[in-house]
Amino acid sequence: MFQATLPGLDEELFMRGLLLLLLHQAFGKGLWVWGADTGWGLWLVVVVFGLLHGVTAEGGEVRINFGAIVSTGFVGFILTWMRERTGSLVVPVLFHNVFNVALAFV
């Protein structure tokens, strides 16, 4: 139940809600990506999302999982593009939750 609700909700509200809004205010928009009016904020959100999922600290040691950075960065791109294309957080929240549940069965 956790994967079906909270990660998609809290990560989307922060990453593609608050952070994306602040980055668009800082850098502006005007960059079209497959029919979505976006800006450099899209790419920064994708990088941050990937790094948050692929860089960890355990026992005082930093570990970098490049596969996790690239794969979650790609999913983050899709989620951010959905947010920009639809103008809504509902679509990326639902997609994120369904994706997390599907991964639990893989």
C-alpha positions as protocol buffer text, in pm:
chain_id: "A"
residue {
  index: 1
  type: MET
  ca { x: 0 y: 0 z: 0 }
}
residue {
  index: 2
  type: PHE
  ca { x: 289 y: 235 z: 71 }
}
residue {
  index: 3
  type: GLN
  ca { x: 423 y: 213 z: -287 }
}
residue {
  index: 4
  type: ALA
  ca { x: 73 y: 268 z: -423 }
}
residue {
  index: 5
  type: THR
  ca { x: 25 y: 600 z: -245 }
}
residue {
  index: 6
  type: LEU
  ca { x: 298 y: 794 z: -69 }
}
residue {
  index: 7
  type: PRO
  ca { x: 608 y: 799 z: -295 }
}
residue {
  index: 8
  type: GLY
  ca { x: 411 y: 924 z: -591 }
}
residue {
  index: 9
  type: LEU
  ca { x: 222 y: 1177 z: -386 }
}
residue {
  index: 10
  type: ASP
  ca { x: 505 y: 1333 z: -186 }
}
residue {
  index: 11
  type: GLU
  ca { x: 771 y: 1314 z: -459 }
}
residue {
  index: 12
  type: GLU
  ca { x: 542 y: 1460 z: -722 }
}
residue {
  index: 13
  type: LEU
  ca { x: 420 y: 1742 z: -499 }
}
residue {
  index: 14
  type: PHE
  ca { x: 779 y: 1837 z: -422 }
}
residue {
  index: 15
  type: MET
  ca { x: 966 y: 1763 z: -748 }
}
residue {
  index: 16
  type: ARG
  ca { x: 710 y: 1849 z: -1014 }
}
residue {
  index: 17
  type: GLY
  ca { x: 504 y: 2082 z: -801 }
}
residue {
  index: 18
  type: LEU
  ca { x: 715 y: 2310 z: -582 }
}
residue {
  index: 19
  type: LEU
  ca { x: 1066 y: 2260 z: -724 }
}
residue {
  index: 20
  type: LEU
  ca { x: 958 y: 2285 z: -1089 }
}
residue {
  index: 21
  type: LEU
  ca { x: 756 y: 2600 z: -1014 }
}
residue {
  index: 22
  type: LEU
  ca { x: 1052 y: 2764 z: -840 }
}
residue {
  index: 23
  type: LEU
  ca { x: 1290 y: 2670 z: -1121 }
}
residue {
  index: 24
  type: HIS
  ca { x: 1052 y: 2809 z: -1383 }
}
residue {
  index: 25
  type: GLN
  ca { x: 1032 y: 3132 z: -1185 }
}
residue {
  index: 26
  type: ALA
  ca { x: 1411 y: 3147 z: -1168 }
}
residue {
  index: 27
  type: PHE
  ca { x: 1494 y: 3045 z: -1527 }
}
residue {
  index: 28
  type: GLY
  ca { x: 1171 y: 3100 z: -1718 }
}
residue {
  index: 29
  type: LYS
  ca { x: 1006 y: 2885 z: -1979 }
}
residue {
  index: 30
  type: GLY
  ca { x: 1001 y: 2900 z: -2357 }
}
residue {
  index: 31
  type: LEU
  ca { x: 1163 y: 2566 z: -2437 }
}
residue {
  index: 32
  type: TRP
  ca { x: 930 y: 2332 z: -2627 }
}
residue {
  index: 33
  type: VAL
  ca { x: 976 y: 1959 z: -2569 }
}
residue {
  index: 34
  type: TRP
  ca { x: 736 y: 1735 z: -2764 }
}
residue {
  index: 35
  type: GLY
  ca { x: 444 y: 1976 z: -2737 }
}
residue {
  index: 36
  type: ALA
  ca { x: 510 y: 2087 z: -2379 }
}
residue {
  index: 37
  type: ASP
  ca { x: 603 y: 2446 z: -2299 }
}
residue {
  index: 38
  type: THR
  ca { x: 880 y: 2404 z: -2045 }
}
residue {
  index: 39
  type: GLY
  ca { x: 1222 y: 2538 z: -1960 }
}
residue {
  index: 40
  type: TRP
  ca { x: 1554 y: 2448 z: -1802 }
}
residue {
  index: 41
  type: GLY
  ca { x: 1362 y: 2357 z: -1488 }
}
residue {
  index: 42
  type: LEU
  ca { x: 1254 y: 2032 z: -1655 }
}
residue {
  index: 43
  type: TRP
  ca { x: 1613 y: 1919 z: -1700 }
}
residue {
  index: 44
  type: LEU
  ca { x: 1719 y: 2026 z: -1351 }
}
residue {
  index: 45
  type: VAL
  ca { x: 1427 y: 1837 z: -1195 }
}
residue {
  index: 46
  type: VAL
  ca { x: 1523 y: 1527 z: -1395 }
}
residue {
  index: 47
  type: VAL
  ca { x: 1884 y: 1544 z: -1272 }
}
residue {
  index: 48
  type: VAL
  ca { x: 1782 y: 1602 z: -909 }
}
residue {
  index: 49
  type: PHE
  ca { x: 1525 y: 1320 z: -924 }
}
residue {
  index: 50
  type: GLY
  ca { x: 1784 y: 1078 z: -1062 }
}
residue {
  index: 51
  type: LEU
  ca { x: 2049 y: 1178 z: -808 }
}
residue {
  index: 52
  type: LEU
  ca { x: 1808 y: 1145 z: -514 }
}
residue {
  index: 53
  type: HIS
  ca { x: 1736 y: 787 z: -619 }
}
residue {
  index: 54
  type: GLY
  ca { x: 2092 y: 686 z: -709 }
}
residue {
  index: 55
  type: VAL
  ca { x: 2317 y: 845 z: -448 }
}
residue {
  index: 56
  type: THR
  ca { x: 2306 y: 707 z: -94 }
}
residue {
  index: 57
  type: ALA
  ca { x: 2515 y: 725 z: 220 }
}
residue {
  index: 58
  type: GLU
  ca { x: 2566 y: 414 z: 430 }
}
residue {
  index: 59
  type: GLY
  ca { x: 2803 y: 384 z: 722 }
}
residue {
  index: 60
  type: GLY
  ca { x: 2970 y: 713 z: 637 }
}
residue {
  index: 61
  type: GLU
  ca { x: 3035 y: 600 z: 280 }
}
residue {
  index: 62
  type: VAL
  ca { x: 2871 y: 758 z: -24 }
}
residue {
  index: 63
  type: ARG
  ca { x: 2754 y: 511 z: -286 }
}
residue {
  index: 64
  type: ILE
  ca { x: 2664 y: 603 z: -641 }
}
residue {
  index: 65
  type: ASN
  ca { x: 2444 y: 374 z: -847 }
}
residue {
  index: 66
  type: PHE
  ca { x: 2465 y: 504 z: -1204 }
}
residue {
  index: 67
  type: GLY
  ca { x: 2201 y: 260 z: -1325 }
}
residue {
  index: 68
  type: ALA
  ca { x: 1954 y: 396 z: -1072 }
}
residue {
  index: 69
  type: ILE
  ca { x: 2042 y: 755 z: -1163 }
}
residue {
  index: 70
  type: VAL
  ca { x: 1986 y: 694 z: -1535 }
}
residue {
  index: 71
  type: SER
  ca { x: 1671 y: 482 z: -1500 }
}
residue {
  index: 72
  type: THR
  ca { x: 1498 y: 706 z: -1247 }
}
residue {
  index: 73
  type: GLY
  ca { x: 1617 y: 1010 z: -1441 }
}
residue {
  index: 74
  type: PHE
  ca { x: 1442 y: 870 z: -1748 }
}
residue {
  index: 75
  type: VAL
  ca { x: 1122 y: 804 z: -1551 }
}
residue {
  index: 76
  type: GLY
  ca { x: 1160 y: 1151 z: -1400 }
}
residue {
  index: 77
  type: PHE
  ca { x: 1176 y: 1298 z: -1749 }
}
residue {
  index: 78
  type: ILE
  ca { x: 851 y: 1124 z: -1845 }
}
residue {
  index: 79
  type: LEU
  ca { x: 681 y: 1239 z: -1523 }
}
residue {
  index: 80
  type: THR
  ca { x: 802 y: 1598 z: -1564 }
}
residue {
  index: 81
  type: TRP
  ca { x: 700 y: 1604 z: -1930 }
}
residue {
  index: 82
  type: MET
  ca { x: 352 y: 1476 z: -1831 }
}
residue {
  index: 83
  type: ARG
  ca { x: 327 y: 1756 z: -1575 }
}
residue {
  index: 84
  type: GLU
  ca { x: 428 y: 2017 z: -1829 }
}
residue {
  index: 85
  type: ARG
  ca { x: 211 y: 1880 z: -2110 }
}
residue {
  index: 86
  type: THR
  ca { x: -107 y: 1844 z: -1902 }
}
residue {
  index: 87
  type: GLY
  ca { x: -54 y: 2130 z: -1657 }
}
residue {
  index: 88
  type: SER
  ca { x: -170 y: 1896 z: -1380 }
}
residue {
  index: 89
  type: LEU
  ca { x: -1 y: 1698 z: -1103 }
}
residue {
  index: 90
  type: VAL
  ca { x: -273 y: 1432 z: -1108 }
}
residue {
  index: 91
  type: VAL
  ca { x: -136 y: 1249 z: -1413 }
}
residue {
  index: 92
  type: PRO
  ca { x: 224 y: 1218 z: -1288 }
}
residue {
  index: 93
  type: VAL
  ca { x: 106 y: 1121 z: -936 }
}
residue {
  index: 94
  type: LEU
  ca { x: -109 y: 839 z: -1075 }
}
residue {
  index: 95
  type: PHE
  ca { x: 159 y: 725 z: -1320 }
}
residue {
  index: 96
  type: HIS
  ca { x: 425 y: 729 z: -1048 }
}
residue {
  index: 97
  type: ASN
  ca { x: 213 y: 519 z: -813 }
}
residue {
  index: 98
  type: VAL
  ca { x: 114 y: 267 z: -1081 }
}
residue {
  index: 99
  type: PHE
  ca { x: 478 y: 241 z: -1190 }
}
residue {
  index: 100
  type: ASN
  ca { x: 595 y: 177 z: -831 }
}
residue {
  index: 101
  type: VAL
  ca { x: 332 y: -94 z: -781 }
}
residue {
  index: 102
  type: ALA
  ca { x: 427 y: -258 z: -1113 }
}
residue {
  index: 103
  type: LEU
  ca { x: 794 y: -261 z: -1005 }
}
residue {
  index: 104
  type: ALA
  ca { x: 696 y: -444 z: -686 }
}
residue {
  index: 105
  type: PHE
  ca { x: 581 y: -737 z: -902 }
}
residue {
  index: 106
  type: VAL
  ca { x: 896 y: -752 z: -1116 }
}
